[in-house]
Amino acid sequence: MENPILVEALRGPTVESFHRGAVAVVDDHGRVRWSCGHIERPIFPRSAVKLLQALPLVSSGAADRLGLTQAELALACASHGGEPAHAAGAASMLAKAGVDVSVLECGAHWPYFEQAQREMARAGGEPTALHNNCSGKHSGFVCVGCASTGLKGASLFDFMRGYVEPEHPVMRQVSQSITQATDFNLAQAPVGTDGCSIPTYAIPLFNLALGFARAGTGHGLPPALSDAASRLRAAVAAEPFMVAGTGRFDTTVMQRLRERVCCKVGAEGVYCASLPEKGWGVALKMDDGNTSRAAEVVMATLIEALLPLSAEDRTALHALSETTMSNWRGRRVGSLRAAADFRAALSGLTG
C-alpha cells in the first residue's frame, strides 16, 4: 500500500500536485501514539538526528572540559546557514579543542543564507569548512576526540584524521549513542555516506521517534545520555538561531516555543522532533524527499495538533502549515496545505 497524501500544492484553487509520506508519533515507553504510512521501513535520517549525534559531546565530559557555551552546544546540533555567528561559533569550538579549521572533514561550500553568501562574494572571500552547514556538528565531533586525549599539536591532528570513518573512536561513540537512544542496532542497519562524509544509517521512523521521545524526558536512556539530552535541549531552546538561522523553520519554531519543541530537519524530506511535555517523539519522511515544500508543512501541522497552543502560537504555526506561494512579482499563485484527511486524522490528539 502507498503512504497517504499529507500535503497538497494548489495552483489557484486547484490541487496541482501532492506529497505522500509516513509519520510516527511514539512515547518514551515505546508506545505508538499516532502513525500513518510505513513506519517500520528503515530510512536514512540524515541531519535530523544531530541532537542524538551530539550526545557524546556532553556525556563524555568534553563540553565541560573545554568550557563550551550554550550557543556552541546548540551549534553542535545544527544545520546552519553559514551566517557569521555560525562560522565564528565553529571556529571558537575548534580553538578550545586546540585545533583549527584544517582538521574539519566536512568539506567547504558557500553559505546557504543568501545575504551571507553575497557579502562574502562582495568582499572577495572564499568559503571554508566553517561555512559548511554541518561545521558545528563536526566541530563537536572534533571536541569529543580532542578532549579524550592528552595529545597536542601535530599528534593531535594525526589522531583526529579520519574521524568521519565508522571505525574511528569518535564515530563509534556517536553510533553507540544513537543505538542506545533508538533501540535499533546500527551494526545491522543499511549504511551510506552522508553529504558531510560521516556514516548515515537507515533507521525505521518508529525507532527515530522513540529516540526523540527519550531525548525529551530521559526515560529509557542511561543517566549520562539523559543528562546530555537535557543539556542539549536547553542549549537549543536558549540559542535557536544557532541551530538553523535567519528565516529557517527550525529557528522560527523554537524561537517561539522554546523548550516545548526541539525539532530538526534532515535532507530528503525527513524531520524529527521531541515534545518533552508530552513525552512524545515525532519522526516523518516524505516519499519524494521534499523538505521545504512538504516536510515543513507536515511538521507544523503535527505541532499544531499535538500541543496545546495559545491563540497567538496557533496562528503562527498555522502560517507554516498553510502557506502562500507567490511568483517573482510577488503575485499570489497558489498555496501549500496539509491534506484534509491528514488534519482530520490528527484531531483529538491534543492534551
HUTA-V444546 format. One record per pair of residues at least 12 apart in sequence whose C-alpha atoms are under 10 Angstrom apart, sorted by sequence separation. I is the first residue (numbers start at 1). GAP is how many residues later the second one is. If there is no record, write none. Layout:
((I & GAP) (I & GAP))
//
This chain:
((6 & 12) (7 & 12) (8 & 12) (23 & 12) (24 & 12) (75 & 12) (175 & 12) (189 & 12) (190 & 12) (191 & 12) (214 & 12) (215 & 12) (217 & 12) (218 & 12) (239 & 12) (240 & 12) (250 & 12) (251 & 12) (261 & 12) (262 & 12) (263 & 12) (271 & 12) (272 & 12) (286 & 12) (304 & 12) (323 & 12) (324 & 12) (5 & 13) (6 & 13) (7 & 13) (22 & 13) (23 & 13) (24 & 13) (76 & 13) (146 & 13) (188 & 13) (189 & 13) (190 & 13) (215 & 13) (216 & 13) (217 & 13) (240 & 13) (241 & 13) (250 & 13) (251 & 13) (261 & 13) (262 & 13) (270 & 13) (271 & 13) (272 & 13) (285 & 13) (304 & 13) (322 & 13) (323 & 13) (324 & 13) (5 & 14) (6 & 14) (7 & 14) (22 & 14) (23 & 14) (24 & 14) (25 & 14) (71 & 14) (72 & 14) (75 & 14) (76 & 14) (117 & 14) (145 & 14) (146 & 14) (186 & 14) (187 & 14) (188 & 14) (189 & 14) (215 & 14) (216 & 14) (237 & 14) (240 & 14) (241 & 14) (249 & 14) (250 & 14) (260 & 14) (261 & 14) (262 & 14) (270 & 14) (271 & 14) (284 & 14) (300 & 14) (303 & 14) (304 & 14) (322 & 14) (323 & 14) (4 & 15) (5 & 15) (6 & 15) (21 & 15) (22 & 15) (23 & 15) (24 & 15) (58 & 15) (71 & 15) (74 & 15) (75 & 15) (116 & 15) (142 & 15) (145 & 15) (186 & 15) (189 & 15) (214 & 15) (215 & 15) (236 & 15) (239 & 15) (240 & 15) (249 & 15) (250 & 15) (259 & 15) (260 & 15) (261 & 15) (269 & 15) (270 & 15) (271 & 15) (284 & 15) (302 & 15) (303 & 15) (321 & 15) (322 & 15) (323 & 15) (3 & 16) (4 & 16) (5 & 16) (6 & 16) (21 & 16) (22 & 16) (23 & 16) (24 & 16) (57 & 16) (72 & 16) (73 & 16) (110 & 16) (111 & 16) (144 & 16) (185 & 16) (186 & 16) (238 & 16) (239 & 16) (240 & 16) (249 & 16) (259 & 16) (260 & 16) (261 & 16) (269 & 16) (270 & 16) (283 & 16) (300 & 16) (301 & 16) (304 & 16) (320 & 16) (321 & 16) (322 & 16) (3 & 17) (4 & 17) (5 & 17) (6 & 17) (20 & 17) (21 & 17) (22 & 17) (72 & 17) (76 & 17) (109 & 17) (110 & 17) (111 & 17) (143 & 17) (186 & 17) (212 & 17) (215 & 17) (216 & 17) (237 & 17) (238 & 17) (259 & 17) (260 & 17) (268 & 17) (269 & 17) (270 & 17) (282 & 17) (300 & 17) (301 & 17) (304 & 17) (320 & 17) (321 & 17) (322 & 17) (2 & 18) (3 & 18) (4 & 18) (21 & 18) (22 & 18) (71 & 18) (72 & 18) (75 & 18) (108 & 18) (109 & 18) (110 & 18) (142 & 18) (145 & 18) (184 & 18) (185 & 18) (215 & 18) (236 & 18) (237 & 18) (240 & 18) (259 & 18) (260 & 18) (263 & 18) (266 & 18) (267 & 18) (268 & 18) (269 & 18) (299 & 18) (300 & 18) (301 & 18) (303 & 18) (319 & 18) (320 & 18) (2 & 19) (3 & 19) (4 & 19) (22 & 19) (54 & 19) (57 & 19) (72 & 19) (108 & 19) (109 & 19) (110 & 19) (111 & 19) (112 & 19) (141 & 19) (142 & 19) (184 & 19) (236 & 19) (237 & 19) (239 & 19) (262 & 19) (263 & 19) (264 & 19) (265 & 19) (266 & 19) (268 & 19) (269 & 19) (270 & 19) (300 & 19) (301 & 19) (302 & 19) (318 & 19) (2 & 20) (3 & 20) (54 & 20) (69 & 20) (72 & 20) (73 & 20) (107 & 20) (108 & 20) (109 & 20) (110 & 20) (111 & 20) (112 & 20) (113 & 20) (183 & 20) (184 & 20) (237 & 20) (238 & 20) (243 & 20) (244 & 20) (261 & 20) (263 & 20) (268 & 20) (269 & 20) (270 & 20) (271 & 20) (282 & 20) (297 & 20) (300 & 20) (301 & 20) (318 & 20) (54 & 21) (55 & 21) (68 & 21) (72 & 21) (107 & 21) (108 & 21) (109 & 21) (110 & 21) (111 & 21) (112 & 21) (142 & 21) (148 & 21) (182 & 21) (237 & 21) (238 & 21) (243 & 21) (244 & 21) (268 & 21) (269 & 21) (270 & 21) (282 & 21) (297 & 21) (299 & 21) (300 & 21) (301 & 21) (51 & 22) (54 & 22) (55 & 22) (106 & 22) (107 & 22) (108 & 22) (109 & 22) (110 & 22) (111 & 22) (141 & 22) (142 & 22) (148 & 22) (182 & 22) (184 & 22) (236 & 22) (237 & 22) (240 & 22) (267 & 22) (268 & 22) (269 & 22) (297 & 22) (298 & 22) (299 & 22) (300 & 22) (51 & 23) (53 & 23) (54 & 23) (69 & 23) (106 & 23) (107 & 23) (108 & 23) (109 & 23) (110 & 23) (141 & 23) (145 & 23) (178 & 23) (182 & 23) (184 & 23) (235 & 23) (236 & 23) (237 & 23) (250 & 23) (266 & 23) (267 & 23) (268 & 23) (269 & 23) (297 & 23) (298 & 23) (53 & 24) (54 & 24) (68 & 24) (69 & 24) (87 & 24) (104 & 24) (105 & 24) (106 & 24) (107 & 24) (108 & 24) (109 & 24) (145 & 24) (146 & 24) (175 & 24) (179 & 24) (182 & 24) (183 & 24) (184 & 24) (234 & 24) (235 & 24) (237 & 24) (267 & 24) (268 & 24) (269 & 24) (270 & 24) (271 & 24) (296 & 24) (297 & 24) (298 & 24) (50 & 25) (51 & 25) (52 & 25) (68 & 25) (86 & 25) (104 & 25) (106 & 25) (107 & 25) (108 & 25) (138 & 25) (144 & 25) (145 & 25) (166 & 25) (175 & 25) (178 & 25) (182 & 25) (183 & 25) (233 & 25) (234 & 25) (236 & 25) (237 & 25) (266 & 25) (267 & 25) (269 & 25) (270 & 25) (271 & 25) (296 & 25) (297 & 25) (50 & 26) (51 & 26) (67 & 26) (102 & 26) (103 & 26) (104 & 26) (106 & 26) (107 & 26) (108 & 26) (138 & 26) (144 & 26) (145 & 26) (175 & 26) (181 & 26) (182 & 26) (184 & 26) (233 & 26) (236 & 26) (265 & 26) (269 & 26) (270 & 26) (273 & 26) (280 & 26) (295 & 26) (297 & 26) (50 & 27) (51 & 27) (66 & 27) (82 & 27) (84 & 27) (101 & 27) (102 & 27) (106 & 27) (107 & 27) (108 & 27) (143 & 27) (144 & 27) (166 & 27) (171 & 27) (181 & 27) (182 & 27) (183 & 27) (184 & 27) (233 & 27) (236 & 27) (265 & 27) (268 & 27) (269 & 27) (271 & 27) (272 & 27) (294 & 27) (49 & 28) (50 & 28) (66 & 28) (68 & 28) (82 & 28) (83 & 28) (101 & 28) (102 & 28) (104 & 28) (106 & 28) (107 & 28) (142 & 28) (145 & 28) (165 & 28) (171 & 28) (179 & 28) (181 & 28) (182 & 28) (183 & 28) (233 & 28) (234 & 28) (267 & 28) (271 & 28) (275 & 28) (278 & 28) (48 & 29) (49 & 29) (50 & 29) (66 & 29) (67 & 29) (68 & 29) (81 & 29) (82 & 29) (83 & 29) (101 & 29) (106 & 29) (141 & 29) (144 & 29) (164 & 29) (178 & 29) (181 & 29) (182 & 29) (233 & 29) (266 & 29) (270 & 29) (273 & 29) (278 & 29) (6 & 30) (47 & 30) (48 & 30) (63 & 30) (66 & 30) (67 & 30) (81 & 30) (82 & 30) (83 & 30) (100 & 30) (105 & 30) (141 & 30) (144 & 30) (178 & 30) (181 & 30) (182 & 30) (232 & 30) (233 & 30) (265 & 30) (273 & 30) (277 & 30) (293 & 30) (5 & 31) (47 & 31) (48 & 31) (65 & 31) (66 & 31) (80 & 31) (81 & 31) (82 & 31) (83 & 31) (104 & 31) (106 & 31) (180 & 31) (181 & 31) (182 & 31) (265 & 31) (275 & 31) (4 & 32) (5 & 32) (47 & 32) (65 & 32) (66 & 32) (80 & 32) (81 & 32) (82 & 32) (83 & 32) (84 & 32) (106 & 32) (141 & 32) (164 & 32) (165 & 32) (166 & 32) (179 & 32) (181 & 32) (182 & 32) (275 & 32) (3 & 33) (4 & 33) (63 & 33) (79 & 33) (80 & 33) (81 & 33) (82 & 33) (83 & 33) (105 & 33) (106 & 33) (141 & 33) (164 & 33) (165 & 33) (166 & 33) (178 & 33) (181 & 33) (182 & 33) (3 & 34) (4 & 34) (63 & 34) (81 & 34) (82 & 34) (83 & 34) (101 & 34) (104 & 34) (105 & 34) (163 & 34) (164 & 34) (165 & 34) (166 & 34) (177 & 34) (180 & 34) (181 & 34) (265 & 34) (2 & 35) (3 & 35) (62 & 35) (81 & 35) (82 & 35) (103 & 35) (104 & 35) (163 & 35) (164 & 35) (264 & 35) (1 & 36) (2 & 36) (3 & 36) (81 & 36) (84 & 36) (103 & 36) (162 & 36) (263 & 36) (301 & 36) (302 & 36) (1 & 37) (104 & 37) (105 & 37) (181 & 37) (183 & 37) (301 & 37) (91 & 38) (101 & 38) (104 & 38) (181 & 38) (182 & 38) (183 & 38) (300 & 38) (301 & 38) (305 & 38) (90 & 39) (91 & 39) (100 & 39) (103 & 39) (181 & 39) (182 & 39) (297 & 39) (298 & 39) (299 & 39) (304 & 39) (305 & 39) (87 & 40) (90 & 40) (99 & 40) (180 & 40) (181 & 40) (263 & 40) (297 & 40) (298 & 40) (302 & 40) (305 & 40) (306 & 40) (87 & 41) (89 & 41) (90 & 41) (180 & 41) (181 & 41) (233 & 41) (297 & 41) (298 & 41) (301 & 41) (302 & 41) (305 & 41) (306 & 41) (308 & 41) (309 & 41) (87 & 42) (88 & 42) (90 & 42) (94 & 42) (97 & 42) (100 & 42) (180 & 42) (261 & 42) (294 & 42) (297 & 42) (301 & 42) (304 & 42) (305 & 42) (306 & 42) (307 & 42) (308 & 42) (87 & 43) (88 & 43) (93 & 43) (97 & 43) (99 & 43) (216 & 43) (233 & 43) (249 & 43) (260 & 43) (293 & 43) (294 & 43) (305 & 43) (306 & 43) (307 & 43) (308 & 43) (86 & 44) (87 & 44) (90 & 44) (91 & 44) (94 & 44) (95 & 44) (98 & 44) (99 & 44) (177 & 44) (181 & 44) (216 & 44) (248 & 44) (293 & 44) (294 & 44) (298 & 44) (302 & 44) (305 & 44) (306 & 44) (307 & 44) (82 & 45) (86 & 45) (87 & 45) (90 & 45) (91 & 45) (93 & 45) (94 & 45) (97 & 45) (98 & 45) (177 & 45) (180 & 45) (181 & 45) (216 & 45) (298 & 45) (301 & 45) (305 & 45) (306 & 45) (84 & 46) (86 & 46) (87 & 46) (89 & 46) (90 & 46) (93 & 46) (94 & 46) (97 & 46) (216 & 46) (230 & 46) (250 & 46) (261 & 46) (304 & 46) (305 & 46) (82 & 47) (83 & 47) (84 & 47) (86 & 47) (89 & 47) (90 & 47) (92 & 47) (93 & 47) (94 & 47) (96 & 47) (97 & 47) (99 & 47) (215 & 47) (249 & 47) (253 & 47) (260 & 47) (302 & 47) (303 & 47) (82 & 48) (83 & 48) (87 & 48) (88 & 48) (90 & 48) (91 & 48) (94 & 48) (95 & 48) (97 & 48) (98 & 48) (177 & 48) (249 & 48) (302 & 48) (82 & 49) (86 & 49) (87 & 49) (90 & 49) (93 & 49) (94 & 49) (97 & 49) (98 & 49) (81 & 50) (82 & 50) (83 & 50) (86 & 50) (89 & 50) (90 & 50) (93 & 50) (96 & 50) (97 & 50) (212 & 50) (249 & 50) (253 & 50) (80 & 51) (81 & 51) (82 & 51) (96 & 51) (212 & 51) (249 & 51) (80 & 52) (81 & 52) (82 & 52) (94 & 52) (257 & 52) (79 & 53) (80 & 53) (81 & 53) (82 & 53) (98 & 53) (99 & 53) (103 & 53) (79 & 54) (80 & 54) (98 & 54) (99 & 54) (103 & 54) (78 & 55) (79 & 55) (80 & 55) (97 & 55) (98 & 55) (99 & 55) (102 & 55) (103 & 55) (105 & 55) (78 & 56) (79 & 56) (80 & 56) (104 & 56) (105 & 56) (256 & 56) (257 & 56) (77 & 57) (78 & 57) (79 & 57) (80 & 57) (99 & 57) (100 & 57) (103 & 57) (104 & 57) (105 & 57) (216 & 57) (217 & 57) (256 & 57) (75 & 58) (76 & 58) (77 & 58) (78 & 58) (79 & 58) (98 & 58) (99 & 58) (103 & 58) (104 & 58) (105 & 58) (106 & 58) (138 & 58) (215 & 58) (216 & 58) (217 & 58) (218 & 58) (75 & 59) (76 & 59) (77 & 59) (78 & 59) (97 & 59) (98 & 59) (103 & 59) (104 & 59) (105 & 59) (137 & 59) (213 & 59) (215 & 59) (216 & 59) (217 & 59) (75 & 60) (76 & 60) (77 & 60) (78 & 60) (103 & 60) (104 & 60) (138 & 60) (212 & 60) (213 & 60) (214 & 60) (215 & 60) (216 & 60) (217 & 60) (219 & 60) (253 & 60) (256 & 60) (75 & 61) (76 & 61) (77 & 61) (99 & 61) (134 & 61) (135 & 61) (211 & 61) (212 & 61) (213 & 61) (214 & 61) (215 & 61) (216 & 61) (217 & 61) (218 & 61) (256 & 61) (74 & 62) (75 & 62) (76 & 62) (134 & 62) (209 & 62) (211 & 62) (212 & 62) (213 & 62) (214 & 62) (216 & 62) (217 & 62) (73 & 63) (74 & 63) (75 & 63) (76 & 63) (77 & 63) (133 & 63) (208 & 63) (209 & 63) (211 & 63) (212 & 63) (213 & 63) (216 & 63) (217 & 63) (253 & 63) (72 & 64) (73 & 64) (75 & 64) (76 & 64) (132 & 64) (208 & 64) (209 & 64) (210 & 64) (212 & 64) (215 & 64) (216 & 64) (217 & 64) (252 & 64) (253 & 64) (72 & 65) (75 & 65) (76 & 65) (205 & 65) (208 & 65) (209 & 65) (213 & 65) (214 & 65) (215 & 65) (216 & 65) (252 & 65) (205 & 66) (213 & 66) (214 & 66) (215 & 66) (72 & 67) (73 & 67) (205 & 67) (212 & 67) (213 & 67) (214 & 67) (253 & 67) (72 & 68) (212 & 68) (213 & 68) (252 & 68) (210 & 69) (211 & 69) (212 & 69) (213 & 69) (210 & 70) (211 & 70) (212 & 70) (213 & 70) (209 & 71) (210 & 71) (211 & 71) (212 & 71) (249 & 71) (68 & 72) (195 & 72) (209 & 72) (210 & 72) (211 & 72) (278 & 72) (194 & 73) (208 & 73) (209 & 73) (210 & 73) (278 & 73) (207 & 74) (208 & 74) (209 & 74) (68 & 75) (206 & 75) (207 & 75) (208 & 75) (209 & 75) (206 & 76) (207 & 76) (208 & 76) (63 & 77) (66 & 77) (205 & 77) (206 & 77) (62 & 78) (65 & 78) (66 & 78) (205 & 78) (206 & 78) (62 & 79) (65 & 79) (204 & 79) (205 & 79) (57 & 80) (62 & 80) (63 & 80) (66 & 80) (204 & 80) (205 & 80) (62 & 81) (63 & 81) (66 & 81) (54 & 82) (57 & 82) (58 & 82) (62 & 82) (65 & 82) (54 & 83) (57 & 83) (61 & 83) (62 & 83) (64 & 83) (65 & 83) (50 & 84) (53 & 84) (54 & 84) (56 & 84) (57 & 84) (60 & 84) (62 & 84) (63 & 84) (55 & 85) (56 & 85) (57 & 85) (59 & 85) (60 & 85) (62 & 85) (47 & 86) (50 & 86) (51 & 86) (54 & 86) (57 & 86) (58 & 86) (61 & 86) (62 & 86) (47 & 87) (50 & 87) (53 & 87) (54 & 87) (56 & 87) (57 & 87) (60 & 87) (61 & 87) (53 & 88) (56 & 88) (57 & 88) (60 & 88) (106 & 88) (107 & 88) (108 & 88) (106 & 89) (107 & 89) (47 & 90) (54 & 90) (57 & 90) (106 & 90) (107 & 90) (105 & 91) (106 & 91) (105 & 92) (106 & 92) (105 & 93) (136 & 106) (136 & 107) (133 & 110) (133 & 111) (57 & 113) (60 & 113) (56 & 114) (56 & 115) (57 & 116) (56 & 117) (57 & 117) (53 & 118) (55 & 118) (56 & 118) (59 & 118) (54 & 119) (55 & 119) (56 & 119) (53 & 120) (54 & 120) (56 & 120) (53 & 121) (56 & 121) (52 & 122) (53 & 122) (55 & 122) (56 & 122) (52 & 123) (53 & 123) (54 & 123) (55 & 123) (50 & 124) (53 & 124) (54 & 124) (52 & 125) (53 & 125) (52 & 126) (55 & 126) (51 & 127) (52 & 127) (50 & 128) (52 & 128) (49 & 129) (52 & 129) (52 & 130) (113 & 131) (115 & 131) (113 & 132) (112 & 133) (113 & 133) (113 & 134) (113 & 135) (44 & 145) (43 & 146) (44 & 146) (46 & 146) (42 & 147) (43 & 147) (44 & 147) (46 & 147) (47 & 147) (42 & 148) (44 & 148) (46 & 148) (47 & 148) (44 & 149) (45 & 149) (46 & 149) (47 & 149) (44 & 150) (46 & 150) (49 & 151) (30 & 152) (46 & 152) (30 & 153) (46 & 153) (47 & 153) (89 & 153) (46 & 154) (45 & 155) (46 & 155) (77 & 155) (86 & 155) (44 & 156) (45 & 156) (46 & 156) (52 & 156) (76 & 156) (77 & 156) (85 & 156) (86 & 156) (43 & 157) (44 & 157) (45 & 157) (74 & 157) (75 & 157) (85 & 157) (86 & 157) (43 & 158) (44 & 158) (45 & 158) (73 & 158) (74 & 158) (77 & 158) (78 & 158) (86 & 158) (42 & 159) (43 & 159) (44 & 159) (45 & 159) (49 & 159) (52 & 159) (73 & 159) (74 & 159) (76 & 159) (77 & 159) (83 & 159) (86 & 159) (42 & 160) (43 & 160) (44 & 160) (45 & 160) (48 & 160) (52 & 160) (55 & 160) (72 & 160) (73 & 160) (74 & 160) (75 & 160) (76 & 160) (81 & 160) (82 & 160) (85 & 160) (41 & 161) (42 & 161) (43 & 161) (44 & 161) (51 & 161) (70 & 161) (73 & 161) (74 & 161) (75 & 161) (80 & 161) (81 & 161) (83 & 161) (41 & 162) (42 & 162) (43 & 162) (49 & 162) (70 & 162) (73 & 162) (74 & 162) (78 & 162) (80 & 162) (81 & 162) (82 & 162) (83 & 162) (40 & 163) (41 & 163) (42 & 163) (45 & 163) (49 & 163) (52 & 163) (59 & 163) (61 & 163) (70 & 163) (72 & 163) (73 & 163) (74 & 163) (78 & 163) (79 & 163) (80 & 163) (81 & 163) (82 & 163) (83 & 163) (39 & 164) (40 & 164) (41 & 164) (42 & 164) (51 & 164) (59 & 164) (60 & 164) (70 & 164) (71 & 164) (72 & 164) (74 & 164) (75 & 164) (78 & 164) (79 & 164) (80 & 164) (81 & 164) (39 & 165) (40 & 165) (41 & 165) (42 & 165) (43 & 165) (59 & 165) (60 & 165) (63 & 165) (70 & 165) (71 & 165) (74 & 165) (75 & 165) (77 & 165) (78 & 165) (79 & 165) (80 & 165) (81 & 165) (38 & 166) (39 & 166) (40 & 166) (42 & 166) (58 & 166) (59 & 166) (69 & 166) (70 & 166) (71 & 166) (73 & 166) (74 & 166) (75 & 166) (76 & 166) (77 & 166) (78 & 166) (79 & 166) (80 & 166) (81 & 166) (38 & 167) (39 & 167) (40 & 167) (58 & 167) (59 & 167) (61 & 167) (70 & 167) (71 & 167) (72 & 167) (74 & 167) (75 & 167) (76 & 167) (77 & 167) (78 & 167) (81 & 167) (37 & 168) (38 & 168) (39 & 168) (56 & 168) (59 & 168) (60 & 168) (70 & 168) (71 & 168) (74 & 168) (75 & 168) (80 & 168) (39 & 169) (55 & 169) (56 & 169) (58 & 169) (59 & 169) (70 & 169) (71 & 169) (73 & 169) (74 & 169) (75 & 169) (35 & 170) (39 & 170) (55 & 170) (58 & 170) (59 & 170) (71 & 170) (72 & 170) (73 & 170) (74 & 170) (80 & 170) (35 & 171) (55 & 171) (57 & 171) (58 & 171) (71 & 171) (72 & 171) (79 & 171) (80 & 171) (55 & 172) (56 & 172) (58 & 172) (59 & 172) (70 & 172) (71 & 172) (78 & 172) (52 & 173) (55 & 173) (56 & 173) (58 & 173) (32 & 174) (54 & 174) (55 & 174) (58 & 174) (31 & 175) (54 & 175) (55 & 175) (57 & 175) (30 & 176) (52 & 176) (55 & 176) (30 & 177) (32 & 177) (51 & 177) (52 & 177) (55 & 177) (32 & 178) (51 & 178) (54 & 178) (26 & 179) (30 & 179) (31 & 179) (24 & 180) (25 & 180) (26 & 180) (30 & 180) (52 & 180) (24 & 181) (25 & 181) (26 & 181) (28 & 181) (29 & 181) (30 & 181) (51 & 181) (23 & 182) (24 & 182) (26 & 182) (27 & 182) (28 & 182) (51 & 182) (22 & 183) (23 & 183) (24 & 183) (25 & 183) (26 & 183) (27 & 183) (28 & 183) (30 & 183) (24 & 184) (25 & 184) (26 & 184) (27 & 184) (28 & 184) (29 & 184) (30 & 184) (24 & 185) (25 & 185) (26 & 185) (27 & 185) (28 & 185) (29 & 185) (51 & 185) (79 & 185) (23 & 186) (24 & 186) (26 & 186) (27 & 186) (28 & 186) (78 & 186) (79 & 186) (25 & 187) (26 & 187) (27 & 187) (28 & 187) (77 & 187) (78 & 187) (79 & 187) (25 & 188) (26 & 188) (28 & 188) (79 & 188) (27 & 189) (28 & 189) (27 & 190) (28 & 190) (29 & 190) (30 & 190) (28 & 191) (29 & 191) (27 & 192) (28 & 192) (28 & 193) (51 & 211) (51 & 212) (51 & 213) (49 & 214) (50 & 214) (48 & 215) (49 & 215) (50 & 215) (48 & 216) (49 & 216) (50 & 216) (47 & 217) (48 & 217) (49 & 217) (47 & 218) (48 & 218) (46 & 219) (47 & 219) (48 & 219) (45 & 220) (46 & 220) (47 & 220) (45 & 221) (46 & 221) (47 & 221) (48 & 221) (49 & 221) (51 & 221) (44 & 222) (45 & 222) (46 & 222) (48 & 222) (49 & 222) (50 & 222) (51 & 222) (44 & 223) (45 & 223) (46 & 223) (47 & 223) (48 & 223) (49 & 223) (51 & 223) (44 & 224) (45 & 224) (46 & 224) (47 & 224) (48 & 224) (49 & 224) (43 & 225) (45 & 225) (46 & 225) (47 & 225) (48 & 225) (44 & 226) (45 & 226) (43 & 227) (45 & 227) (48 & 235) (48 & 236) (45 & 238) (45 & 239) (45 & 240) (43 & 241) (44 & 241) (43 & 242) (39 & 244) (39 & 245) (39 & 246) (23 & 247) (25 & 247) (27 & 247) (33 & 247) (35 & 247) (37 & 247) (38 & 247) (21 & 248) (22 & 248) (23 & 248) (24 & 248) (25 & 248) (26 & 248) (27 & 248) (28 & 248) (32 & 248) (33 & 248) (34 & 248) (35 & 248) (36 & 248) (37 & 248) (21 & 249) (23 & 249) (25 & 249) (27 & 249) (31 & 249) (32 & 249) (33 & 249) (35 & 249) (28 & 250) (29 & 250) (30 & 250) (27 & 251) (28 & 251) (29 & 251) (30 & 251) (27 & 252) (28 & 252) (26 & 253) (27 & 253) (28 & 253) (26 & 254) (27 & 254) (25 & 255) (26 & 255) (27 & 255) (24 & 256) (25 & 256) (26 & 256) (24 & 257) (25 & 257) (26 & 257) (24 & 258) (25 & 258) (23 & 259) (24 & 259) (25 & 259) (23 & 260) (24 & 260) (22 & 261) (23 & 261) (24 & 261) (22 & 262) (23 & 262) (21 & 263) (22 & 263) (23 & 263) (21 & 264) (22 & 264) (20 & 265) (21 & 265) (22 & 265) (20 & 266) (21 & 266) (19 & 267) (20 & 267) (21 & 267) (19 & 268) (20 & 268) (21 & 268) (19 & 269) (20 & 269) (21 & 269) (18 & 270) (19 & 270) (20 & 270) (19 & 271) (21 & 273) (19 & 274) (20 & 274) (21 & 274) (19 & 275) (20 & 275) (23 & 275) (18 & 276) (19 & 276) (22 & 276) (23 & 276) (21 & 277) (25 & 277) (7 & 279) (23 & 279) (6 & 280) (5 & 281) (25 & 281) (5 & 282) (3 & 283) (4 & 283) (3 & 284) (9 & 284) (2 & 285) (8 & 285) (9 & 285) (7 & 286) (8 & 286) (7 & 287) (6 & 288) (7 & 288) (6 & 289) (7 & 289) (8 & 289) (7 & 290) (6 & 291) (7 & 291) (6 & 292) (7 & 294) (6 & 295) (36 & 306) (36 & 309) (35 & 310) (34 & 311) (35 & 311) (34 & 312) (12 & 313) (7 & 314) (8 & 314) (9 & 314) (10 & 314) (11 & 314) (7 & 315) (9 & 315) (10 & 315) (34 & 315) (9 & 316) (33 & 316) (16 & 318) (18 & 318) (15 & 319) (17 & 319) (18 & 319) (19 & 319) (20 & 319) (12 & 320) (13 & 320) (14 & 320) (15 & 320) (18 & 320) (19 & 320) (11 & 321) (12 & 321) (13 & 321) (14 & 321) (15 & 321) (18 & 321) (11 & 322) (12 & 322) (13 & 322) (15 & 322) (10 & 323) (11 & 323) (12 & 323) (10 & 324) (11 & 324) (9 & 325) (10 & 325) (11 & 325) (9 & 326) (10 & 326) (8 & 327) (9 & 327) (10 & 327) (8 & 328) (9 & 328) (7 & 329) (8 & 329) (9 & 329) (7 & 330) (8 & 330) (9 & 330) (6 & 331) (7 & 331) (8 & 331) (6 & 332) (7 & 332) (8 & 332) (5 & 333) (6 & 333) (7 & 333) (5 & 334) (6 & 334) (7 & 334) (4 & 335) (5 & 335) (6 & 335) (7 & 335) (5 & 336) (6 & 336) (4 & 337) (5 & 337) (6 & 337) (4 & 338))
//
